[in-house]
């Protein structure tokens, strides 16, 4: 990779690291807000929202908290990936392959969790299902395929380094 392209990639990764850090902070603030609502519910048993009983509200708070933890984990590993790509001599490292595969698994777990929450909410409020949302599933597949490309790049890098 040419020095100019490598320098551009490093600048992009440095900027991406800060953007991802902002995502982590946002998720952490949402998690803090949800936690404060949960504490308020425990302190004041009369606290409810219009038309929602305490158990339903508590379920939504727990689901939201778990969702934010999954998002923070995903952003954390994305930040590690952007830092690694920005600082390494080559983006094709075994560590980056592991990070990409881990991110795909986290997205898959998040998708399964979101589908389970939707089924429970639909049953609780006797709502019509909104259907199967496959966005996170597709994204997990794309990231997994990218991890395979990186894995191939690692092998090519190792072969190339062996010839020198």
Beta strands, then each sheet from edge to edge (+ up, - down):
end
